[in-house]
Every structure is written in structure tokens, then in C-alpha cells.
Amino acid sequence: MIPVCPTCGSPGVPLLFGLPIREARLAAQDGKLALAGCLRPDVPPNWQCPQHHRWHYGSDSDLQAQILSILKVYGYDASDE
């Protein structure tokens, strides 16, 4: 399920913190992920809408699984790590 922004009602995309790998940059260019940079707040948001509103929704494990499935579409292979 894709959550909607509590501020504007737009659909959200997963928000990824940290230095992005190539596949994450490609997914962000296509609007499948949002890149948040390397500094994480104490209670980090995990979704972002096209208007750049950020919020927290759902469990971190569900979000990580969703991010991994997006990265795999762009060629990411976890066994390479």
C-alpha cells in the first residue's frame, strides 16, 4: 500500500537516507524513491510526496522491503554486497 501525504493527499514514495547507490539515484530520477541525504533526524520520516512533504508511516521493515524491491527493478543485487 502506498500511503498518501497527510498534508496534501498526494501519493508518497519511500524516503531513503544515506549516500545513494547508482540504482537508488536512478529510481529517484524516475520518481520511485526520494533521496533524503545523510543526516537522519531522531525520528526520521520515511515517506515523501511530490510537494516534498515528509512523514512517517508504517514499519521500518515493510519500508526496507519496499525499497529493496524498487532497487531490484533498477538492477540491484543484494548478493553483490
Summary of the structure (lengths in Angstrom):
residues: 81
radius of gyration: 12.3
end to end distance: 28.1
largest distance: 39.0
contacts: 195
relative contact order: 0.24
helix: 31%
strand: 19%
